[in-house]
Amino acid sequence: MNTALLKNISKQTCAWCGGKYHDRAHVPTKFLIPKSERNNSKWPILPSCQQCNQGLKLDEEWLTIHFSSMLYDYSDVAKKMFDGPVTKHLQKLTPIAARYNKYLSLVELKVNGNSLGLKTRIDMSQEDCNRLERVAEMFARGLYYWHNQQTAQKLKAKVVYLTPKRFKDFSTHMKPLKLYPIFPITFEYAYGYVSATGEAAFIIMIYGKPAFQILLIKKEKYDRMESKVKSGEIIQIHEPSIEIY
Ligand SMILES: [Zn+2]
């Protein structure tokens, strides 16, 4: 653990916005991690203001529900999370849980006329897709602070949602990055830092599967990327409004 950082935490300002210190925040959030793994000295704990700490609570809840249900058949830890705390949570029928139940359906997947069995399908609103991106961005900015002891406020975040299939095309991006398996299989990330510009790249893996690529880049670069998307020069990979795992 970065004990120096932890000791000085109360003297510090928010790792995300630079605002007034209020509380400590875990990255990743507690709700994502099984209770049996929570006693972990590698877990980044960061200084946070009240707004940054509270503001993403619903989004984090959403992230855990989403990945534990989507990866249920692929990952033991996802199954354990879904069968345990997530199911308990969904049964409470909070507004977010009720909405998630509505998005899920089972469909028969067919390839060349052959059935591959029932698969989970999710039809998610754009607003709820954005929730996933917001948490991914928050994780990346928090981890940036953890590595560099400074906020990434001057950088823009470009978040790409990765499905297992999409990740195959992405695997070359992993090579220059260093892997940090802070919760082996449950939550791992690969990180690369460009010291000349202060920019960074992350690939975040949740429950053993690649989940997001996040670039923290200068505004000029971000704007150039966005204009290339607009002109059709590069294709925007869009988020999982309909995704079958
Ligand atoms: Zn803040």
Boltz pocket constraint, residues with backbone or C-beta under 6 A from the ligand:
constraints:
  - pocket:
      binder: B
      contacts: [[A, 14], [A, 15], [A, 16], [A, 17], [A, 18], [A, 19], [A, 20], [A, 48], [A, 49], [A, 50], [A, 51], [A, 52], [A, 53]]
      max_distance: 6.0
